């Protein structure tokens, strides 16, 4: 594999964001992720224009090797932020070749430059490849994750 280029998506990269989302759908084995198709290009352009949304892709010429989506979350207790690595995937033929590591390293650089206090990511129990990858960068923390219902709940 030739040297990969990692870059942050921005204005004009809506088509690449659609490609990355398709990669996520395959890697996460979630075809419903794409629904009836990609969001409207204007919506995607708006996302890519948000300063707190970081979308990185690893490319080999025109080949999309992998990518990630992270969010910079401003904090109220101090003038700082945290980065949340939300999605990361590498296309199956390019796994175990340093693509994910390179993407995370670039995100770490961005977080440090911004003065962020933390960079964190979640992994599901049983997702051994993700746990092994993230363990190279830090120690797991015992936390619980809750999906809070948005619909009215008569028990609330």
C-alpha positions in Angstrom: 0.0 0.0 0.0 1.3 3.5 -0.9 1.5 6.2 1.7 -2.0 7.3 2.7 -3.1 10.9 2.9 -5.3 11.9 5.8 -7.4 15.0 5.5 -10.3 16.8 7.2 -13.4 17.2 5.0 -14.8 20.6 4.5 -16.8 22.7 2.1 -17.2 21.0 -1.2 -16.6 17.5 0.2 -20.2 16.4 0.4 -19.7 13.5 -2.1 -16.9 12.2 0.0 -19.0 12.4 3.1 -21.6 10.3 1.3 -18.9 7.7 0.5 -17.7 7.7 4.1 -21.3 7.1 5.3 -21.6 4.2 2.9 -18.3 2.8 4.3 -19.8 3.1 7.8 -22.9 1.2 6.7 -20.9 -1.7 5.5 -18.3 -1.7 8.3 -21.0 -1.5 11.0 -23.2 -4.1 9.2 -26.0 -1.6 9.3 -27.6 -1.1 5.8 -30.4 0.9 7.4 -27.8 3.6 8.2 -28.2 4.8 4.7 -32.0 4.7 4.9 -33.5 5.8 1.6 -30.3 7.4 0.5 -27.9 10.1 1.7 -29.1 13.3 3.2 -29.6 16.4 1.0 -26.3 18.0 -0.2 -27.2 21.3 1.5 -27.6 19.4 4.8 -24.2 17.8 4.4 -22.6 21.1 3.4 -24.0 22.6 6.6 -22.5 19.7 8.7 -19.1 20.1 7.1 -19.2 23.8 7.9 -19.6 23.3 11.6 -16.3 24.1 13.4 -16.9 21.5 16.1 -17.5 18.6 13.7 -14.4 16.9 12.6 -14.6 14.4 9.7 -11.3 12.8 8.7 -10.7 10.4 5.8 -7.7 8.3 4.9 -7.1 8.1 1.1 -4.8 6.4 -1.3 -5.2 8.5 -4.4 -9.0 8.2 -5.0 -9.5 5.1 -2.8 -11.2 5.7 0.5 -9.4 3.6 3.0 -11.3 4.7 6.1 -12.5 7.6 8.1 -13.8 8.9 11.4 -16.3 11.4 12.7 -15.5 13.3 16.0 -17.2 16.1 17.8 -15.6 18.9 19.8 -17.7 19.5 22.9 -17.2 22.9 24.6 -17.3 22.6 28.4 -18.8 25.0 30.9 -16.6 24.4 33.9 -13.5 25.7 32.2 -12.5 27.4 28.9 -11.8 24.1 27.2 -13.3 21.3 25.2 -13.3 17.6 24.9 -13.3 15.5 21.7 -15.7 12.6 21.3 -14.7 10.1 18.6 -18.1 8.9 17.5 -17.5 6.7 14.4 -14.4 5.1 13.0 -14.2 2.5 10.2 -11.7 1.1 7.8 -12.6 -0.7 4.6 -12.1 -4.4 5.1 -9.2 -4.8 2.6 -7.2 -2.1 4.4 -7.7 -3.2 8.0 -4.7 -4.0 10.2 -2.4 -1.8 8.1 -2.3 1.2 10.4 -5.1 3.2 8.9 -7.2 3.5 12.0 -4.1 4.3 14.1 -3.1 7.1 11.7 -6.7 8.5 11.8 -6.7 8.5 15.6 -3.2 10.1 15.7 -4.3 12.9 13.4 -7.4 13.5 15.6 -5.2 13.5 18.7 -3.0 16.2 17.1 -6.1 18.3 16.3 -7.4 17.9 19.9 -4.0 18.9 21.4 -3.8 21.9 19.1 -7.3 23.1 20.1 -6.4 22.8 23.8 -8.9 20.0 24.4 -8.7 18.4 27.9 -9.8 14.9 26.7 -10.4 12.7 23.7 -12.7 9.8 24.4 -14.4 7.0 22.5 -16.9 4.2 23.3 -16.6 0.6 22.3 -19.2 -2.2 22.6 -18.5 -5.2 24.8 -17.5 -8.0 22.5 -16.1 -5.7 19.8 -12.6 -7.1 20.4 -10.9 -5.3 17.4 -12.1 -1.9 18.6 -11.2 -2.6 22.2 -7.7 -3.7 21.1 -7.2 -0.6 19.0 -8.4 1.8 21.6 -6.4 0.1 24.3 -3.3 1.2 22.5 -4.2 4.8 23.2 -5.6 4.6 26.8 -7.2 2.6 29.5 -10.8 1.6 29.5 -13.1 3.4 31.9 -16.1 1.6 33.6 -19.1 3.6 32.4 -22.7 2.9 31.5 -24.3 4.2 28.4 -28.0 4.9 28.3 -30.2 5.6 25.2 -32.8 8.0 26.6 -36.2 7.8 25.0 -37.3 11.0 23.2 -41.0 10.0 23.0 -43.4 10.7 25.8 -43.1 8.2 28.6 -46.1 7.9 31.0 -43.8 6.4 33.7 -41.7 9.6 33.8 
